[in-house]
Amino acid sequence: MIELSEELLLRMYYKMNQARYFEEKLDDLVSKGQVHGTVHLAMGQEASGVMACLALEEGDLVSLSHRGHAQAIGFGLDVNLMMAECLGKYTGYCKGKGGSMHIADVENGNLGANGVVGGGFNLSCGAALTQKYHQTGKVVLCFAGDGATNEGSFHESLNLASVWKLPVVFFIENNQYGMSNPIENHMNVENISDRSEAYNIPGLTIDGNNFLDVYNTVTKALRYARAGKGPVLIEAKTYRYSGHSKSDKQVYRDQREVQVWRKKDPLLKMKEYLRENRVFTEKQILKMEDEAMISIEQAVEFAKKSPQPQLDTILEDVYA
Ligand SMILES: Cc1ncc(C[n+]2csc(CCOP(=O)(O)OP(=O)(O)O)c2C)c(N)n1
């Protein structure tokens, strides 16, 4: 059993709430036409995205999926700069050129969210090879969705990561759908973690809505990879409440299914845990929720007040 300090539990609950409020606000801004380009919301997946990142050590690296806001918040990105990026402002992480799907901060170890499904696998292997070559003792945490594990890049990356014993943890958020396609229509395995067998690496399936399961499993997997034993594949079973992206009318699923998963909401589950274990008083819980909400309101203010990129910056940071 991994010890959780009060300080860590506080950070966990605060960040899960920040992730939820961030996307609620973003969803609202999308509906008002204030966000250009698409966004992929991860409401319902907060325990996976946030907790996996909170298990990292200083200096570890991440590669985020296209559904990466909760992951980025867990990794410690500044919500002001994230919101500004989503609104296409010059103060954003990529000076407004990337938008929601390309939030990156390479200097600080965030190799970036990725619009290419499966694009993070080989990128993570490259970064992990660098860590191994330079003996940094750092690990790469690679996020992707269930659909991405049908891409060739997933299989090529697991193969090479296994052969070279690379310090990388592949963390798959199985939210049951690839766009409108339910998982049973696009793969014939019960658990995505079964795919690890083909590459002779450990594979684990966990409840992605249970913050403790996610945190404990990723912590152990990172230790394993850090010890030079090679990669680990983790599948976190979870669910997204929103549509695939902003244009999705969700005709492919029954809203009753969404309601079933809402009863297993990761934030509610964590709140129950805090109450049952009397870690914080009701007042302290409410205070954390309020502070998280205020931080997001401030992020929206910051983003709205920020300048648009100037036309003469259009070729800045363009490599090809
Ligand atoms: C290489 C590539 N193929 C197709 C797409 C279009 N696309 C965007 S998201 C997506 C579904 C991905 O599903 P999954 O990996 O399960 O992630 P989720 O969206 O469920 O989080 C697809 C096919 C893309 N962006 N990149």
The ligand as a MOL file (V3000), in Angstrom:
LIG
                    3D

  0  0  0     0  0            999 V3000
M  V30 BEGIN CTAB
M  V30 COUNTS 26 27 0 0 0
M  V30 BEGIN ATOM
M  V30 1 C -3.7230 8.8650 -37.5180 0
M  V30 2 C -5.1090 9.3860 -37.2830 0
M  V30 3 N -6.1670 8.6970 -37.7450 0
M  V30 4 C -7.4240 9.1430 -37.5370 0
M  V30 5 C -7.6360 10.3180 -36.8600 0
M  V30 6 C -9.0710 10.8220 -36.6080 0
M  V30 7 N -9.4050 10.5630 -35.2140 0 CHG=1
M  V30 8 C -9.3210 11.5340 -34.2840 0
M  V30 9 S -9.7020 10.9970 -32.7680 0
M  V30 10 C -10.0480 9.4520 -33.3260 0
M  V30 11 C -10.5310 8.3690 -32.3980 0
M  V30 12 C -9.4980 7.9840 -31.4270 0
M  V30 13 O -10.0460 7.0800 -30.5080 0
M  V30 14 P -9.3010 6.7070 -29.1980 0
M  V30 15 O -7.8730 6.4230 -29.4870 0
M  V30 16 O -10.0740 5.6300 -28.5460 0
M  V30 17 O -9.3240 8.0170 -28.3230 0
M  V30 18 P -10.5770 8.8230 -27.7610 0
M  V30 19 O -10.9500 9.8240 -28.8190 0
M  V30 20 O -11.6550 7.8590 -27.4610 0
M  V30 21 O -10.0640 9.4930 -26.5300 0
M  V30 22 C -9.8380 9.3660 -34.6990 0
M  V30 23 C -10.0280 8.1520 -35.4950 0
M  V30 24 C -6.5050 11.0330 -36.4050 0
M  V30 25 N -6.6120 12.1790 -35.7380 0
M  V30 26 N -5.2530 10.5310 -36.6040 0
M  V30 END ATOM
M  V30 BEGIN BOND
M  V30 1 1 1 2
M  V30 2 1 2 3
M  V30 3 2 2 26
M  V30 4 2 3 4
M  V30 5 1 4 5
M  V30 6 1 5 6
M  V30 7 2 5 24
M  V30 8 1 6 7
M  V30 9 2 7 8
M  V30 10 1 7 22
M  V30 11 1 8 9
M  V30 12 1 9 10
M  V30 13 1 10 11
M  V30 14 2 10 22
M  V30 15 1 11 12
M  V30 16 1 12 13
M  V30 17 1 13 14
M  V30 18 2 14 15
M  V30 19 1 14 16
M  V30 20 1 14 17
M  V30 21 1 17 18
M  V30 22 2 18 19
M  V30 23 1 18 20
M  V30 24 1 18 21
M  V30 25 1 22 23
M  V30 26 1 24 25
M  V30 27 1 24 26
M  V30 END BOND
M  V30 END CTAB
M  END
